[in-house]
Amino acid sequence: MRVLHIITRLILGGAQENTLLTCEDLIRMYGDEVLLVTGPPLGPEGSLLQRARAGGVPTVVVPTLRRAINPVHDIPAYHALSRIIRDFRPDVVHTHSAKGGILGRAAAWKLRVPAIVHTVHGAPFHPYQPRLARLFIAACERWAAQRCHRLISVADAMTELLVSAGVAPPEKFVTIYSGMEIEPFLEAGQHRQTMREKLGYTEAHFVVGTIARLFHLKGHEDILRAAGYLIPRFPQIRFLWVGDGLLRSRLEYQIRQAGWTNYFHLVGLVPPEQLPQWLSAMDVVVHPSLREGLARVLPQALLAGIPVISYDVDGAREVVQTGETGFLVPPRDWMGIAHAIAQLIDTPGLAGRLAEKGRSLCAERFPHDRMTAQIRRVYEDVLSHRQN
């Protein structure tokens, strides 16, 4: 097949890793001719562009394809995408993210591409937006959904959300979990002693890890609130944050003001291939984001043998079951996070039991070649129906 993928930014992130792995697998497993189109990787989150090119994925950067709504950029981006589609003549256009999804589907539909597929990696609209913005984005998604043949959700929760908002009927959706390279995470434990020594942790320390952009709605402020409860009660606790973003200076200031500099370690950005090593240093992963599709860090932590605590949002409950693989906490319930951490500290052996069940579940559900095989069957199904 000739498959064209479009994504707004190829930054370090779950949707981007999912897309890149799909492109690599389509080339390696099926011999497909693949082209990946993206906007510039602007922002502090890091870039996957170099990995894409090093991995043999043909990649085109459209400078005007930007995340923010701006006709000055959006109209030229639409025309650029149209030119690329016209020249490449794909059998399939597969779009990702909000801006790339809307412009890409519009261009592909107008050019009568045989199969147009869009992946919903996370909710494009959510309760924390201004009401008018939410209604506008939902209307755009309804319009774009009429200009594709199939919608892929990374979690059942995404399908339920979009169906309830009238974006598309349920029969237009299929759930395909966001695959990853699971082997490095399964082998993460071998790095534990080295990483903890490097970071100055002993086995007496209890390390609470978070892997997320330092950005709005990611919940780092709630971890700080939980820390205020936990540090006086458990002096052996430490917090290890992996990720960067525009809130870093503010969060570091709050940590200094509270006198917690010795309790927190902010690592910044790390290459994706090093994530298993950083996970190995942790005793629990806390993910208090208020909006996600299905955060990749949850299965990654479980694969690494680390239990997880997450807010009960979007697809989290499809991986995290309280008392089975970790703890689900109501959104913004920072005290619930604190109590879950305290329970793990006070109950030796509990973390291992939770992680072991999660590891077997995720090892079956999240291999990237399984994801790509399911995605390619979607392409085949759409093409066969279109030809008939």
Secondary structure, 3 states (H helix, E strand, C coil): CEEEEEEEECECCHHHHHHHHHHHHHHHHHCCEEEEEEECCCCCCCECHHHHHHCCCCEEECCCCCCCCCHHHHHHHHHHHHHHHHHHCCCEEEEECHHHHHHHHHHHHHCCCCEEEEEECCCCCCCCCCHHHHHHHHHHHHHHHCCCCEEEECCHHHHHHHHHCCCCCHHHEEECCCCECCHHHHCHHHHHHHHHHHHCCCCCCEEEEEECCCCCCCCHHHHHHHHHHHHHHCCCEEEEEEECCCCHHHHHHHHHHHCCCCCEEEEECCCHHHHHHHHHCCCEEEECCCCCCCCCHHHHHHHCCCCEEEECCHHHHHCCCECCCEEEECCCCHHHHHHHHHHHHHCCCHHHHHHHHHHHHHHHHCEHHHHHHHHHHHHHHHHHHHHC
